[in-house]
């Protein structure tokens, strides 16, 4: 029982990271129906920017987090303007191939600049190194910090999407972009804003993975990216609370599988869950069935 | 009408024999050295993969991201058989067994997942390919796990590669011209309308998927036999993406497009080897730029055929006539 609880606590930390990445996927998919493969590399860039800010600039964790979020926002918006905007009316597969191109570009440019070797984050200092026991369960300050930041960011996101004008525009565009345009909503600005929000969350996830797992490399985004997308599909793609639930679910399942059986099967189980979800309820946990119309 | 068909058939046969003889000559004259021969093999394998994926994605409109999974099945089955029977009949058996196994898995995977549409199908096939890869990774006793299979006997040469590549192209292009192929195209154009016209869409989608898987299995078997070494990493997600890139670059729904794109990409990659550190950056930039300026791919959905020379000749004649 204690072991189970301990695994679940570890799973929640991993799940927080998946949830943050999944939010970016789900928002972008909701608004322009694109699996943004480059999203996982924005998360990787977030980890690298955090690394340089903590080592070269010698900033603390919170300033580094903000710096990395700001940079990722800028990169996300630039990618959208340069690569995806010219293809607004092209076929979806063309946009998808472009997204793959952008993803490869980010990975290998980072590799050319920073080197292919694995880097480790600077050791933590102060209160972050502490951990305490709750009964027999070990909880580190770091895990609390990750969960705390994730929850704050999610509340902020919910506030932006539900209560602000631009959030209302986002919901309108994802429902029907033509109608939204007729109502006077600037669709391009709204799409850019969606990319900005998603990229900022991915940047936060990147730096938190850096301090939690302590190792980063230019190709680190690939697998977490796919899993975060699975999390988004699990919860119902395009639905923000669905991505959060999916992220935590995938994180906990993954930690439980590697805790109780062969860790090599970890990824296999995640993909098997994906296929089961798709076959049983393709619209995801929170998705609504829409009827097919001619 | 029958006569025309025969003329076309002879034209195809002649051009195939010419291609084979010219390249065979270049190989015997050592103009295509052993390094370029491996490029040639990679191009042939990529053509088989791209044409078979084009049948699934380009003609039937089913977006698959799991082609590398079927390729890996063909590669492992062929490698395991030729390691035990290192003779030519063993190789033929290996290629055939690999392709059939891939096709069987194609049916098993296709039946449940092909109910899905668009991106959902893409992500499901991606997951399926990853599961296949993870199974190979964990069957240490048979597949040697992450270390992979080494010293696979090499049987492929230009003649074998040509035979399989030309065979794949001929079978798939004839399939597309058949009534089954037209049913597949009607599903791509509008699935609901096709069903209303009496096309059993599930059956044709699974058929296309199975044929695609069969030829991907052949490509995998040839890969194993050409490069002597396979491990699960080779057949990951990025391999599926590579195949899809060839298909989209050539043009969805254009077989000659796939062939041209595979040849072009093969040559470009060989020459980019000199700039190994920025090779992938250039490749990704080229991908983005081509997609922005020509999103329908090099050929669109048109085919390049010998009749283009006739048409050019006719227009030249008519111009001359006017003067």
Interface residues (C-beta under 8 A of the other chain):
Chain A: X29 X33 X35 X83 X86 X87 X90 X91 X92 X93 X94 X95 X97 X98 X100 X101 X102 X103 X104 X105 X107 X108 X109 X111 X112 X222 X226 X229 X230 X233 X262 X264 X265 X267 X268 X271 X272 X274 X275 X278 X279 X282 X292 X294
Chain B: X57 X63 X112 X113 X115 X116 X118 X119 X120 X122 X123 X124 X126 X127 X128 X130 X131 X134 X135 X137 X138 X192 X193 X237 X238 X241 X244 X245 X248 X249 X252 X277 X278 X280 X281 X283 X284 X285 X287 X288 X291 X292 X295 X296
